[in-house]
Amino acid sequence: MATIVKCPTCRRDVPWRDDSPCKPFCSERCKSIDLGAWASNRYTIPGPPVDDDAFDVADPRARDA
Ligand SMILES: [Zn+2]
């Protein structure tokens, strides 16, 4: 019976093996990516850009104050 874990980097299902050198990651590549993220504060997570105008539209009352 295999234990399945989620790769922290790519969220793939990964069989947990005692002899896996890169667990809980699916591959050495994902392991390197995650360790690199921890090692450097310069690493940025891809996401929607912060837009000040969009923020104002979301709460129009703030503009009237
Ligand atoms: Zn992965």
PDB file of the backbone (N, CA, C, O) and the ligand in Angstrom, with CONECT records:
HET     ZN  A 101       1
ATOM      1  N   MET A   1       0.839  -1.203   0.000  1.00  0.00           N
ATOM      2  CA  MET A   1       0.000   0.000   0.000  1.00  0.00           C
ATOM      3  C   MET A   1       0.865   1.241   0.000  1.00  0.00           C
ATOM      4  O   MET A   1       1.721   1.425   0.866  1.00  0.00           O
ATOM      5  N   ALA A   2       0.628   2.089  -0.987  1.00  0.00           N
ATOM      6  CA  ALA A   2       1.444   3.281  -1.116  1.00  0.00           C
ATOM      7  C   ALA A   2       0.760   4.469  -0.469  1.00  0.00           C
ATOM      8  O   ALA A   2      -0.456   4.634  -0.571  1.00  0.00           O
ATOM      9  N   THR A   3       1.547   5.287   0.191  1.00  0.00           N
ATOM     10  CA  THR A   3       1.029   6.535   0.741  1.00  0.00           C
ATOM     11  C   THR A   3       1.204   7.623  -0.311  1.00  0.00           C
ATOM     12  O   THR A   3       2.274   7.764  -0.904  1.00  0.00           O
ATOM     13  N   ILE A   4       0.140   8.390  -0.535  1.00  0.00           N
ATOM     14  CA  ILE A   4       0.202   9.451  -1.538  1.00  0.00           C
ATOM     15  C   ILE A   4       0.244  10.808  -0.845  1.00  0.00           C
ATOM     16  O   ILE A   4      -0.577  11.103   0.023  1.00  0.00           O
ATOM     17  N   VAL A   5       1.198  11.612  -1.234  1.00  0.00           N
ATOM     18  CA  VAL A   5       1.292  12.973  -0.697  1.00  0.00           C
ATOM     19  C   VAL A   5       1.225  13.956  -1.866  1.00  0.00           C
ATOM     20  O   VAL A   5       1.394  13.572  -3.023  1.00  0.00           O
ATOM     21  N   LYS A   6       0.980  15.203  -1.554  1.00  0.00           N
ATOM     22  CA  LYS A   6       0.963  16.244  -2.589  1.00  0.00           C
ATOM     23  C   LYS A   6       2.324  16.913  -2.648  1.00  0.00           C
ATOM     24  O   LYS A   6       2.881  17.317  -1.627  1.00  0.00           O
ATOM     25  N   CYS A   7       2.842  17.022  -3.846  1.00  0.00           N
ATOM     26  CA  CYS A   7       4.085  17.761  -4.014  1.00  0.00           C
ATOM     27  C   CYS A   7       3.841  19.213  -3.625  1.00  0.00           C
ATOM     28  O   CYS A   7       2.953  19.849  -4.193  1.00  0.00           O
ATOM     29  N   PRO A   8       4.599  19.760  -2.674  1.00  0.00           N
ATOM     30  CA  PRO A   8       4.380  21.142  -2.228  1.00  0.00           C
ATOM     31  C   PRO A   8       4.587  22.171  -3.334  1.00  0.00           C
ATOM     32  O   PRO A   8       4.069  23.284  -3.248  1.00  0.00           O
ATOM     33  N   THR A   9       5.325  21.816  -4.352  1.00  0.00           N
ATOM     34  CA  THR A   9       5.625  22.780  -5.408  1.00  0.00           C
ATOM     35  C   THR A   9       4.584  22.760  -6.514  1.00  0.00           C
ATOM     36  O   THR A   9       4.074  23.814  -6.894  1.00  0.00           O
ATOM     37  N   CYS A  10       4.255  21.583  -7.040  1.00  0.00           N
ATOM     38  CA  CYS A  10       3.367  21.529  -8.201  1.00  0.00           C
ATOM     39  C   CYS A  10       2.035  20.866  -7.890  1.00  0.00           C
ATOM     40  O   CYS A  10       1.172  20.773  -8.764  1.00  0.00           O
ATOM     41  N   ARG A  11       1.855  20.402  -6.651  1.00  0.00           N
ATOM     42  CA  ARG A  11       0.572  19.842  -6.206  1.00  0.00           C
ATOM     43  C   ARG A  11       0.217  18.523  -6.878  1.00  0.00           C
ATOM     44  O   ARG A  11      -0.935  18.090  -6.843  1.00  0.00           O
ATOM     45  N   ARG A  12       1.193  17.898  -7.479  1.00  0.00           N
ATOM     46  CA  ARG A  12       0.915  16.585  -8.049  1.00  0.00           C
ATOM     47  C   ARG A  12       0.871  15.543  -6.948  1.00  0.00           C
ATOM     48  O   ARG A  12       1.522  15.685  -5.913  1.00  0.00           O
ATOM     49  N   ASP A  13       0.097  14.495  -7.183  1.00  0.00           N
ATOM     50  CA  ASP A  13       0.105  13.379  -6.257  1.00  0.00           C
ATOM     51  C   ASP A  13       1.416  12.625  -6.403  1.00  0.00           C
ATOM     52  O   ASP A  13       1.830  12.263  -7.504  1.00  0.00           O
ATOM     53  N   VAL A  14       2.051  12.402  -5.278  1.00  0.00           N
ATOM     54  CA  VAL A  14       3.348  11.748  -5.290  1.00  0.00           C
ATOM     55  C   VAL A  14       3.320  10.544  -4.359  1.00  0.00           C
ATOM     56  O   VAL A  14       2.956  10.681  -3.191  1.00  0.00           O
ATOM     57  N   PRO A  15       3.693   9.382  -4.846  1.00  0.00           N
ATOM     58  CA  PRO A  15       3.794   8.227  -3.961  1.00  0.00           C
ATOM     59  C   PRO A  15       4.942   8.415  -2.973  1.00  0.00           C
ATOM     60  O   PRO A  15       6.079   8.682  -3.364  1.00  0.00           O
ATOM     61  N   TRP A  16       4.629   8.271  -1.700  1.00  0.00           N
ATOM     62  CA  TRP A  16       5.656   8.434  -0.672  1.00  0.00           C
ATOM     63  C   TRP A  16       6.476   7.149  -0.586  1.00  0.00           C
ATOM     64  O   TRP A  16       5.948   6.074  -0.301  1.00  0.00           O
ATOM     65  N   ARG A  17       7.755   7.282  -0.835  1.00  0.00           N
ATOM     66  CA  ARG A  17       8.639   6.114  -0.768  1.00  0.00           C
ATOM     67  C   ARG A  17       9.783   6.419   0.178  1.00  0.00           C
ATOM     68  O   ARG A  17      10.381   7.495   0.147  1.00  0.00           O
ATOM     69  N   ASP A  18      10.067   5.437   1.021  1.00  0.00           N
ATOM     70  CA  ASP A  18      11.138   5.630   1.995  1.00  0.00           C
ATOM     71  C   ASP A  18      12.478   5.907   1.327  1.00  0.00           C
ATOM     72  O   ASP A  18      13.343   6.583   1.884  1.00  0.00           O
ATOM     73  N   ASP A  19      12.628   5.369   0.125  1.00  0.00           N
ATOM     74  CA  ASP A  19      13.923   5.533  -0.537  1.00  0.00           C
ATOM     75  C   ASP A  19      13.958   6.703  -1.519  1.00  0.00           C
ATOM     76  O   ASP A  19      14.918   6.869  -2.271  1.00  0.00           O
ATOM     77  N   SER A  20      12.891   7.514  -1.501  1.00  0.00           N
ATOM     78  CA  SER A  20      12.872   8.657  -2.414  1.00  0.00           C
ATOM     79  C   SER A  20      13.779   9.766  -1.891  1.00  0.00           C
ATOM     80  O   SER A  20      13.612  10.215  -0.757  1.00  0.00           O
ATOM     81  N   PRO A  21      14.729  10.209  -2.694  1.00  0.00           N
ATOM     82  CA  PRO A  21      15.674  11.239  -2.241  1.00  0.00           C
ATOM     83  C   PRO A  21      15.069  12.630  -2.203  1.00  0.00           C
ATOM     84  O   PRO A  21      15.648  13.534  -1.601  1.00  0.00           O
ATOM     85  N   CYS A  22      13.939  12.817  -2.821  1.00  0.00           N
ATOM     86  CA  CYS A  22      13.396  14.179  -2.931  1.00  0.00           C
ATOM     87  C   CYS A  22      12.012  14.309  -2.309  1.00  0.00           C
ATOM     88  O   CYS A  22      11.329  15.306  -2.543  1.00  0.00           O
ATOM     89  N   LYS A  23      11.580  13.321  -1.520  1.00  0.00           N
ATOM     90  CA  LYS A  23      10.279  13.447  -0.876  1.00  0.00           C
ATOM     91  C   LYS A  23      10.254  14.647   0.063  1.00  0.00           C
ATOM     92  O   LYS A  23      11.297  14.976   0.630  1.00  0.00           O
ATOM     93  N   PRO A  24       9.127  15.316   0.258  1.00  0.00           N
ATOM     94  CA  PRO A  24       7.812  14.951  -0.296  1.00  0.00           C
ATOM     95  C   PRO A  24       7.581  15.496  -1.697  1.00  0.00           C
ATOM     96  O   PRO A  24       6.445  15.531  -2.169  1.00  0.00           O
ATOM     97  N   PHE A  25       8.623  15.910  -2.347  1.00  0.00           N
ATOM     98  CA  PHE A  25       8.468  16.459  -3.691  1.00  0.00           C
ATOM     99  C   PHE A  25       8.420  15.345  -4.719  1.00  0.00           C
ATOM    100  O   PHE A  25       8.874  14.230  -4.462  1.00  0.00           O
ATOM    101  N   CYS A  26       7.855  15.659  -5.910  1.00  0.00           N
ATOM    102  CA  CYS A  26       7.700  14.651  -6.944  1.00  0.00           C
ATOM    103  C   CYS A  26       9.010  14.445  -7.685  1.00  0.00           C
ATOM    104  O   CYS A  26       9.221  13.408  -8.313  1.00  0.00           O
ATOM    105  N   SER A  27       9.882  15.428  -7.611  1.00  0.00           N
ATOM    106  CA  SER A  27      11.106  15.329  -8.386  1.00  0.00           C
ATOM    107  C   SER A  27      12.176  16.235  -7.788  1.00  0.00           C
ATOM    108  O   SER A  27      11.898  17.113  -6.972  1.00  0.00           O
ATOM    109  N   GLU A  28      13.388  15.994  -8.216  1.00  0.00           N
ATOM    110  CA  GLU A  28      14.491  16.833  -7.758  1.00  0.00           C
ATOM    111  C   GLU A  28      14.279  18.288  -8.159  1.00  0.00           C
ATOM    112  O   GLU A  28      14.688  19.211  -7.456  1.00  0.00           O
ATOM    113  N   ARG A  29      13.631  18.468  -9.307  1.00  0.00           N
ATOM    114  CA  ARG A  29      13.385  19.820  -9.807  1.00  0.00           C
ATOM    115  C   ARG A  29      12.461  20.594  -8.862  1.00  0.00           C
ATOM    116  O   ARG A  29      12.742  21.740  -8.513  1.00  0.00           O
ATOM    117  N   CYS A  30      11.361  19.963  -8.452  1.00  0.00           N
ATOM    118  CA  CYS A  30      10.439  20.646  -7.555  1.00  0.00           C
ATOM    119  C   CYS A  30      11.095  20.891  -6.201  1.00  0.00           C
ATOM    120  O   CYS A  30      10.841  21.912  -5.562  1.00  0.00           O
ATOM    121  N   LYS A  31      11.914  19.985  -5.773  1.00  0.00           N
ATOM    122  CA  LYS A  31      12.625  20.168  -4.515  1.00  0.00           C
ATOM    123  C   LYS A  31      13.528  21.396  -4.589  1.00  0.00           C
ATOM    124  O   LYS A  31      13.594  22.189  -3.650  1.00  0.00           O
ATOM    125  N   SER A  32      14.216  21.540  -5.707  1.00  0.00           N
ATOM    126  CA  SER A  32      15.114  22.682  -5.888  1.00  0.00           C
ATOM    127  C   SER A  32      14.341  23.989  -5.920  1.00  0.00           C
ATOM    128  O   SER A  32      14.781  24.995  -5.364  1.00  0.00           O
ATOM    129  N   ILE A  33      13.181  23.968  -6.576  1.00  0.00           N
ATOM    130  CA  ILE A  33      12.366  25.177  -6.660  1.00  0.00           C
ATOM    131  C   ILE A  33      11.933  25.613  -5.262  1.00  0.00           C
ATOM    132  O   ILE A  33      12.015  26.791  -4.916  1.00  0.00           O
ATOM    133  N   ASP A  34      11.475  24.655  -4.466  1.00  0.00           N
ATOM    134  CA  ASP A  34      10.986  25.002  -3.137  1.00  0.00           C
ATOM    135  C   ASP A  34      12.111  25.475  -2.236  1.00  0.00           C
ATOM    136  O   ASP A  34      11.955  26.454  -1.507  1.00  0.00           O
ATOM    137  N   LEU A  35      13.222  24.802  -2.281  1.00  0.00           N
ATOM    138  CA  LEU A  35      14.352  25.213  -1.452  1.00  0.00           C
ATOM    139  C   LEU A  35      14.861  26.581  -1.884  1.00  0.00           C
ATOM    140  O   LEU A  35      15.286  27.382  -1.052  1.00  0.00           O
ATOM    141  N   GLY A  36      14.817  26.846  -3.188  1.00  0.00           N
ATOM    142  CA  GLY A  36      15.236  28.146  -3.686  1.00  0.00           C
ATOM    143  C   GLY A  36      14.325  29.241  -3.183  1.00  0.00           C
ATOM    144  O   GLY A  36      14.782  30.340  -2.869  1.00  0.00           O
ATOM    145  N   ALA A  37      13.029  28.948  -3.103  1.00  0.00           N
ATOM    146  CA  ALA A  37      12.067  29.930  -2.622  1.00  0.00           C
ATOM    147  C   ALA A  37      12.325  30.270  -1.170  1.00  0.00           C
ATOM    148  O   ALA A  37      12.240  31.428  -0.761  1.00  0.00           O
ATOM    149  N   TRP A  38      12.642  29.247  -0.398  1.00  0.00           N
ATOM    150  CA  TRP A  38      12.930  29.484   1.015  1.00  0.00           C
ATOM    151  C   TRP A  38      14.241  30.235   1.193  1.00  0.00           C
ATOM    152  O   TRP A  38      14.391  31.043   2.109  1.00  0.00           O
ATOM    153  N   ALA A  39      15.170  29.961   0.319  1.00  0.00           N
ATOM    154  CA  ALA A  39      16.512  30.510   0.496  1.00  0.00           C
ATOM    155  C   ALA A  39      16.598  31.974   0.109  1.00  0.00           C
ATOM    156  O   ALA A  39      17.496  32.685   0.561  1.00  0.00           O
ATOM    157  N   SER A  40      15.672  32.432  -0.723  1.00  0.00           N
ATOM    158  CA  SER A  40      15.770  33.788  -1.228  1.00  0.00           C
ATOM    159  C   SER A  40      14.471  34.551  -1.049  1.00  0.00           C
ATOM    160  O   SER A  40      13.420  34.116  -1.520  1.00  0.00           O
ATOM    161  N   ASN A  41      14.539  35.679  -0.376  1.00  0.00           N
ATOM    162  CA  ASN A  41      13.355  36.519  -0.205  1.00  0.00           C
ATOM    163  C   ASN A  41      12.980  37.212  -1.501  1.00  0.00           C
ATOM    164  O   ASN A  41      11.890  37.768  -1.632  1.00  0.00           O
ATOM    165  N   ARG A  42      13.891  37.174  -2.450  1.00  0.00           N
ATOM    166  CA  ARG A  42      13.614  37.822  -3.723  1.00  0.00           C
ATOM    167  C   ARG A  42      12.650  37.006  -4.565  1.00  0.00           C
ATOM    168  O   ARG A  42      12.121  37.498  -5.562  1.00  0.00           O
ATOM    169  N   TYR A  43      12.422  35.775  -4.173  1.00  0.00           N
ATOM    170  CA  TYR A  43      11.494  34.931  -4.911  1.00  0.00           C
ATOM    171  C   TYR A  43      10.086  35.488  -4.772  1.00  0.00           C
ATOM    172  O   TYR A  43       9.637  35.782  -3.664  1.00  0.00           O
ATOM    173  N   THR A  44       9.386  35.635  -5.896  1.00  0.00           N
ATOM    174  CA  THR A  44       8.030  36.167  -5.852  1.00  0.00           C
ATOM    175  C   THR A  44       7.051  35.149  -6.415  1.00  0.00           C
ATOM    176  O   THR A  44       7.329  34.495  -7.421  1.00  0.00           O
ATOM    177  N   ILE A  45       5.916  35.022  -5.766  1.00  0.00           N
ATOM    178  CA  ILE A  45       4.895  34.094  -6.218  1.00  0.00           C
ATOM    179  C   ILE A  45       4.054  34.752  -7.307  1.00  0.00           C
ATOM    180  O   ILE A  45       3.528  35.847  -7.108  1.00  0.00           O
ATOM    181  N   PRO A  46       3.926  34.099  -8.443  1.00  0.00           N
ATOM    182  CA  PRO A  46       3.102  34.672  -9.517  1.00  0.00           C
ATOM    183  C   PRO A  46       1.668  34.895  -9.054  1.00  0.00           C
ATOM    184  O   PRO A  46       1.087  34.041  -8.385  1.00  0.00           O
ATOM    185  N   GLY A  47       1.103  36.035  -9.407  1.00  0.00           N
ATOM    186  CA  GLY A  47      -0.261  36.328  -8.999  1.00  0.00           C
ATOM    187  C   GLY A  47      -0.733  37.591  -9.670  1.00  0.00           C
ATOM    188  O   GLY A  47       0.016  38.229 -10.410  1.00  0.00           O
ATOM    189  N   PRO A  48      -1.980  37.954  -9.412  1.00  0.00           N
ATOM    190  CA  PRO A  48      -2.510  39.178 -10.019  1.00  0.00           C
ATOM    191  C   PRO A  48      -1.790  40.397  -9.464  1.00  0.00           C
ATOM    192  O   PRO A  48      -1.516  40.461  -8.265  1.00  0.00           O
ATOM    193  N   PRO A  49      -1.480  41.364 -10.323  1.00  0.00           N
ATOM    194  CA  PRO A  49      -0.794  42.568  -9.867  1.00  0.00           C
ATOM    195  C   PRO A  49      -1.696  43.417  -8.978  1.00  0.00           C
ATOM    196  O   PRO A  49      -2.914  43.457  -9.157  1.00  0.00           O
ATOM    197  N   VAL A  50      -1.081  44.086  -8.029  1.00  0.00           N
ATOM    198  CA  VAL A  50      -1.845  44.985  -7.169  1.00  0.00           C
ATOM    199  C   VAL A  50      -2.126  46.264  -7.941  1.00  0.00           C
ATOM    200  O   VAL A  50      -1.213  46.918  -8.444  1.00  0.00           O
ATOM    201  N   ASP A  51      -3.399  46.605  -8.026  1.00  0.00           N
ATOM    202  CA  ASP A  51      -3.807  47.761  -8.819  1.00  0.00           C
ATOM    203  C   ASP A  51      -4.583  48.723  -7.929  1.00  0.00           C
ATOM    204  O   ASP A  51      -5.672  48.385  -7.466  1.00  0.00           O
ATOM    205  N   ASP A  52      -4.049  49.906  -7.680  1.00  0.00           N
ATOM    206  CA  ASP A  52      -4.680  50.861  -6.772  1.00  0.00           C
ATOM    207  C   ASP A  52      -6.052  51.299  -7.271  1.00  0.00           C
ATOM    208  O   ASP A  52      -6.973  51.470  -6.472  1.00  0.00           O
ATOM    209  N   ASP A  53      -6.200  51.483  -8.580  1.00  0.00           N
ATOM    210  CA  ASP A  53      -7.484  51.907  -9.127  1.00  0.00           C
ATOM    211  C   ASP A  53      -8.554  50.844  -8.896  1.00  0.00           C
ATOM    212  O   ASP A  53      -9.688  51.167  -8.543  1.00  0.00           O
ATOM    213  N   ALA A  54      -8.203  49.604  -9.092  1.00  0.00           N
ATOM    214  CA  ALA A  54      -9.152  48.517  -8.888  1.00  0.00           C
ATOM    215  C   ALA A  54      -9.579  48.471  -7.430  1.00  0.00           C
ATOM    216  O   ALA A  54     -10.731  48.161  -7.124  1.00  0.00           O
ATOM    217  N   PHE A  55      -8.661  48.776  -6.539  1.00  0.00           N
ATOM    218  CA  PHE A  55      -8.982  48.763  -5.110  1.00  0.00           C
ATOM    219  C   PHE A  55      -9.999  49.833  -4.789  1.00  0.00           C
ATOM    220  O   PHE A  55     -10.909  49.600  -3.994  1.00  0.00           O
ATOM    221  N   ASP A  56      -9.863  51.010  -5.393  1.00  0.00           N
ATOM    222  CA  ASP A  56     -10.819  52.102  -5.164  1.00  0.00           C
ATOM    223  C   ASP A  56     -12.210  51.734  -5.666  1.00  0.00           C
ATOM    224  O   ASP A  56     -13.207  52.020  -5.002  1.00  0.00           O
ATOM    225  N   VAL A  57     -12.282  51.104  -6.831  1.00  0.00           N
ATOM    226  CA  VAL A  57     -13.568  50.714  -7.399  1.00  0.00           C
ATOM    227  C   VAL A  57     -14.256  49.701  -6.494  1.00  0.00           C
ATOM    228  O   VAL A  57     -15.482  49.688  -6.381  1.00  0.00           O
ATOM    229  N   ALA A  58     -13.455  48.848  -5.848  1.00  0.00           N
ATOM    230  CA  ALA A  58     -14.037  47.812  -5.005  1.00  0.00           C
ATOM    231  C   ALA A  58     -14.740  48.425  -3.794  1.00  0.00           C
ATOM    232  O   ALA A  58     -15.659  47.816  -3.247  1.00  0.00           O
ATOM    233  N   ASP A  59     -14.326  49.618  -3.366  1.00  0.00           N
ATOM    234  CA  ASP A  59     -14.940  50.254  -2.209  1.00  0.00           C
ATOM    235  C   ASP A  59     -15.102  51.748  -2.488  1.00  0.00           C
ATOM    236  O   ASP A  59     -14.318  52.558  -1.994  1.00  0.00           O
ATOM    237  N   PRO A  60     -16.122  52.120  -3.280  1.00  0.00           N
ATOM    238  CA  PRO A  60     -16.265  53.511  -3.747  1.00  0.00           C
ATOM    239  C   PRO A  60     -16.495  54.495  -2.609  1.00  0.00           C
ATOM    240  O   PRO A  60     -16.182  55.676  -2.757  1.00  0.00           O
ATOM    241  N   ARG A  61     -17.027  54.049  -1.489  1.00  0.00           N
ATOM    242  CA  ARG A  61     -17.295  54.957  -0.367  1.00  0.00           C
ATOM    243  C   ARG A  61     -16.013  55.588   0.162  1.00  0.00           C
ATOM    244  O   ARG A  61     -16.033  56.687   0.715  1.00  0.00           O
ATOM    245  N   ALA A  62     -14.911  54.890  -0.012  1.00  0.00           N
ATOM    246  CA  ALA A  62     -13.643  55.383   0.495  1.00  0.00           C
ATOM    247  C   ALA A  62     -13.248  56.683  -0.213  1.00  0.00           C
ATOM    248  O   ALA A  62     -12.529  57.512   0.346  1.00  0.00           O
ATOM    249  N   ARG A  63     -13.725  56.850  -1.447  1.00  0.00           N
ATOM    250  CA  ARG A  63     -13.363  58.040  -2.214  1.00  0.00           C
ATOM    251  C   ARG A  63     -14.162  59.265  -1.739  1.00  0.00           C
ATOM    252  O   ARG A  63     -13.706  60.395  -1.912  1.00  0.00           O
ATOM    253  N   ASP A  64     -15.328  59.061  -1.154  1.00  0.00           N
ATOM    254  CA  ASP A  64     -16.182  60.164  -0.732  1.00  0.00           C
ATOM    255  C   ASP A  64     -15.798  60.690   0.645  1.00  0.00           C
ATOM    256  O   ASP A  64     -16.189  61.796   1.018  1.00  0.00           O
ATOM    257  N   ALA A  65     -15.059  59.932   1.375  1.00  0.00           N
ATOM    258  CA  ALA A  65     -14.728  60.304   2.743  1.00  0.00           C
ATOM    259  C   ALA A  65     -13.837  61.550   2.777  1.00  0.00           C
ATOM    260  O   ALA A  65     -13.458  62.009   3.855  1.00  0.00           O
TER     261      ALA A  65
HETATM  262 ZN    ZN A 101       6.342  18.586  -8.092  1.00  0.00          ZN2+
END
